Amino acid sequence: MSVRRLAPDHVQPDSFAFTAANENWIDGQIAKYPTGRQASAVIPLLWKAQEQAGGWVPRAAIEEVGRKLGMSYMRVLEIATFYTMFNLAPAGEFFVQLCGTTPCALRGAEAIKAVCQDVIGPQSTVTADGKFSWLEVECLGACCNAPMVQINQDYYEDLTPENFTALLDNLRHGRPVRIGPQVERSGSEPLGGGETLKDASLFDGSMTQSKWQERISRQREEAAQAAAAKAEAAASAEKTGTEPVSRPAPSAPSQPTSAAQDTPAAGGGAVKGSVPLETGAGAARMPETKREV
Ligand code: FES
């Protein structure tokens, strides 16, 4: 990272005013915040100023943003100088932000930086044809595809000195370029393709679906059997002139209750003051409780 200062006076415009369309847009941004909190819109306003000024934020634009939001110029300047997303000097048509943080450095960012220096020139200067400028920045959040750069709004990843040089050349000559990984890799998958979750049934819903289908067809079958049994009982009752006897539907075996589990029979131990439950024929008798005197 380098010290971030405003561009020298000779490149600074005398004044800056937002266009009518941008004024409308700004009103909408400021309206998002409660009264007295308009300063919260400082980043969107600086971003819009940079867009309007052609890719950088002149001093006059910083002052205009301060006036719009009722902030001191110094406070707006602090924000504009803190975030590398704001250029403080004119940038090239293709503004290259090179990530130099540890994961990218370990994967060869220094070699990419050397390409920037060779092809574009010193950091924060614009090439003679106005096409390029570059800046080293901190992590851009694409470490798994390191090393990488951001050029204008797009990421270019998995760079090597060769593919990065070719990329810059294609941009310079207006040829189509591939955004994202510059090697045969989809997103941030491993090289050679994904290695996990390959069984489609794990995520296409078929496992769940088949269980639902099984359960629903079983329920339908049981309902049909019950209806047939009912009809048979009704027909037989009509023949004999008696009331149809409804057969109880089969029910699931009852679960042992916690009370039963708590009994001595279940737990195998005697409860103080109680007579143990009998098993077998006597099991239906209620246990007698001895009172301690
Ligand atoms: S370290 Fe380079 S993108 Fe995170």
Boltz pocket constraint, residues with backbone or C-beta under 6 A from the ligand:
constraints:
  - pocket:
      binder: B
      contacts: [[A, 99], [A, 100], [A, 101], [A, 102], [A, 103], [A, 104], [A, 105], [A, 138], [A, 139], [A, 140], [A, 141], [A, 142], [A, 143], [A, 146], [A, 147], [A, 148]]
      max_distance: 6.0
